[in-house]
Every structure is written in structure tokens, then in C-alpha cells.
Amino acid sequence: MDFSVSKVPLYISVKNAILKAIQSGMFDESNQLPTEKILAEKFNVSRATIRSALQYLEDENVIKKQQGVGTFLTHKNFLLKMRIDKIKGFYQLLRDSGYEPSIREEGIFRESIDQKISEQLNVSRDSEVLIIQRTLLGDGKPAIHLREYIPVASLTRMPEVESLPESILEISEQFLSRKIEYSISEIIPAIVDRAMMKTLDLPKGNPILRLEEIHFDQNNEPIIFSEVFVNNHIIRFNLIRTRDRF
């Protein structure tokens, strides 16, 4: 295992490297992580940096610290690739999954709205919609293709490809009068079509995951609709379910 890490922020780089070690099965035998002292020596960083990285992983429910005993994975053979139960942009989720993310911009289009988008966003059929299309890469490989549909009437200004922020959350904050407060996603199994073969560099007939997401404002009104196509050779979603305490 290569324990080298990338540049700042250092504790995030260390956290990502620990996560990659977990995903590789390094801790499957004992289910326990090395001590802070040992990890600090392996990564050649301070124990304070290790402590911050581990706290981040604990906040994400990847590990659990037991006072006086040690730090353990939350369950045996834990293979976390990407959590979708927290509202984050997919760019950040790729980074949190241990990949170096980048974006391949594919354009911004202004089109007449179709029936499906009209129903999803609760706008009239004579409206126009802005379509933002781009592909997210993980370590240089196509991982996620995104299509964001935004009613033109809701924009405070028109975005440009060169100035688009990484996250749909930031797009709503910078270009819409209303911000995203929460999202509802539907996960749909799909088969790669000819267009997606090229976009995600996958063979014909390969299964992929397709997400349809509706993003809502604080008044529970839909403001953006997203189609998300996931290369499951790179990304596997993981949803942590906890017991109801009430």
C-alpha cells in the first residue's frame, strides 16, 4: 500500500488515503485501524493531522473510536465507495471517496422544456430550460455524467461554461434566486446506450446506475432536475441505515 498523500488540505489528503486503504481491504482481518502514533509515522504527518482525518471519517460513520480500546471500522469488511445520504455535490463525493476529481465540460444549452421536465419542475410547457452537461472524472477516468435542467425564468444571470462552479449546490447559490435545501433521488438500473458508451467509456450493454434527482428549496418547491449516469466500474453507492431510536 502506498501511503503517499497529495497536497493541502493535508488532513483531507490523509483521510482519503486511509479511506483507500479501507476500500482495498487492508483492515479486513482485524477490523481495527493502527494507533494514531503508527498512522502518523506511516504518513509522516503529525498526530494532530491524523486525529483530524480520523474525526472526519468518524463523522461519516466509517469508523468508530472506543475510548481506551482503539479505532474500528463501523462493521466488518466495510467497503465504502460513496455515500449519497448526505447532500453534497458529486465532485466532492468523488473526492471523499478517495479519487482525484476533475471536470470535462460538455456545454450549456437552452431549449424548450419537454413534458417530463415540465412535470418534475412544476413549470409550464411553454417555458425554456437551461441544460448543463458535463462529465466528472475520477483519477482521469469517466465516472459520472451529469445533466442539470434549470428553468430559465428562475435564473438571476446566465452561467457560462468557463465560470461554472463544481457543485449543483453552488450553481443554485450563484445563479438562482433560491438555494437547494434538500434533494430527492430515485435510483434506476439502466443499460449503456450508444451515447453513454462514448461518454463513460463503457462497452455496449454494460449495466449502469441512473439517478433522477429533484432539488428543492426551503419552501419545498422544485428548482432543478438532474439526470446522473454512474460508471459502476469506478463508483459504487453505499447507503448507511441506522436503527430508529424512537
N, C-alpha and C positions, 0 to 999 in steps of 0.2 A: 504493500500500500504506500502510495506516495503521499506524504504528509505536507507537501509544499502548499502554500496558500497564495492567493492573489493579493492585490493591493487594497488600500483602505476602502471602507471601514474594516479595520483588522478583525474585530470580533465577529463581524458577519462572514468574512472570509474563513475564519476558523470554524465558525458554526456550520458553514456549507461543507467544509472538508470533513468534519465529524459526521455530518449527515450522509455524505458519500460513503464513509466507512460503514455506517449503519446499513445503508442500502446494499453494500457489497457483501453483507453477511459476516463482517469481521467479528461481531459480538454475538453471533448466534449461539455459540457454545455456552457462554456463561450468562448471557443476558445482562451483564454488568459492564459499565464503562470503566476504564482505568481512573485512578485518582487524579485530582486536579494537578498535583505535582508532576505525575507521569505525563499527562497530556501537555502540560506547559513545556516540559523538556522535549517531547516529540515535535511539537510545533514551533519550538524556540520562541515562545512568547511568555509574557508574564502570567502569573496565576490569576490576576485581576481580569485579563483578557479572556482566559479560559472560563472564568466564573461568569462573565457577561455572555459568552457564547452559549454556555450551558443553561443560563437563565432563559435565553431566547428559546432554546429547544424545549425547556420545561413549560414555558408559556404556550407553546404549540402542542403540548401533550405528547411529545415524542419520548421524553424521559421523565423520570420521577426521582427526586432526591429523598433518601431516607436518612435522617439525622443519625450520625454515628455508625451507619452501615455502609452507605455508598450511593452511587447513582446508577439507576437501572432503566432499561427500555421499558416502555409502558406495557408491553406484552411480548411474549416470546416470538422470535422471528419477525419482528416489526419491520415491514418494508414500506416506508412512506415515500411516495413519489410526488404527490401534490394534493394538498387539502383544498377543497372547494367550499367548505362550510363557513369560511371567513371571507368577507368582502374585500378582495384585493384585485388589482389588475393582473392579467395573466403574465405580463412581463415580470412583475415582482414574484409571482408564484413560481415561474421558471427559475428565477434567481434563488428563491428559498428552497427549491428542490435540488440545488447544487449545480445548476447549469450556468454558463456564462451567456446571458441573453443578448440578442440583437434583433433589429427590425428590418425587414425587407418591405419597403413601402411599395404599394401597387396602385395607388391612386385614390382620388376623391371624385365622385361622380354625383351629378344632380339629375334626378329622374322623377317621372311621375310615380306616384305611390300605387302599389298593387293592392289587391283585395286583402291578402293575408296581413301585410304590414299595416294596412288601414285598421284592421280589426285588432291587431296586437297593440297598437299605439293609440287606439280610440280617436282617430282623426278621419276627416272626410276623404273620399276618393279623389276629389279634385285638388288635393294637396300635393306638394312636392316633397321629396325626401332626399337627404344627403346620404350617400353611401361611402363609407370609409373602408377601404380594403387594404389589408396588409397581412404579412406572414411573420410570425415570431420564430426566431431560430434559437436552438439550444446548443451551445458549443458548435455553432456553424451549420447545424442540420435543421431542416424544416420541421418544426414541432407543432405549431398551432396556426391555423389560418382563421382570420377574423373578418367578419363583415358587420359593420355597425350601421344601423339605419336611424337617422335623426331627422325629424320633421324640420324643414327649412324655416318654417314660421317660428320655431322655438329658439332659433339661433340669435345670439346678440351680435355676432360677427361671423364671417365666413372663415373657417380654418384653411390653412394651406399645408400641403404635404411637408414642406421644409420646417414648419413650426409646430407640427403635431406633437403633443406630449405622449409619453409611453402608455399611459393608462386611460381607459374609458372614464374612470373617475375624474381624472384631471381634465379630460376633454369636457365633461359636463360642467366642471367648475370654471373653466376658462372661456367657453363658447356658448353656454346656455344660461338662461336666467334662473334655472332650477338645478339643484345638485342631486346626484344619486344618493339616496339614503339606504336602499336595500335592493336586492335583485332576486328574482325567482328563476331558477334554471330547470329545464327539462332535458334529461339525457336520453338520446335516441341512437340506438345502434344503426350503422349505415355501412354501405359498401362503396369503395372508392369508384368515382366515375372518371371519365376521361380528363376533365379539367383538374380534378383533385389529384390525379396521378402525377401530373406535371408539377402542381403547386407544392405538394408534400413529398414528392419523390418516392411514390409508393407504386407497387405493381397493381395492375388491374384486378379487381375483385377482392382486394385486401380489405378486411374489416376496419372501420374507424369509429370513433365516437363523435357524435354531433350533438352540440348543445344549442338549445334555443333559450335565450335569456331575455327577460323583460326587466328593465331597470326603472325603479320607481322613485319619485321624490317624497318629501316629508308628508305630503298630502295624499299619498297612496295613488298618485296619478302616474301612468307610464310615460316616460320621456325618451327612452332609447330602446331599440330592439337589436339584439345581437345574434348572429349565427356564428358558431365556433366549431371548427373542424380540427380534430385532435389526432396526431400521429401517435398511435398507441405503442409503436416500437420505441418511442422516446419517453412518453408520458403515460403514467397510469394514475388515475384519480384514486384518492383514498378518503373515505368519509368516516370520521370517528363518531360513534354513537355512545352516549353515556346514559346511565340509568337515571330514571326520573326519581328525584329525591322527595317529591311532594305527594 
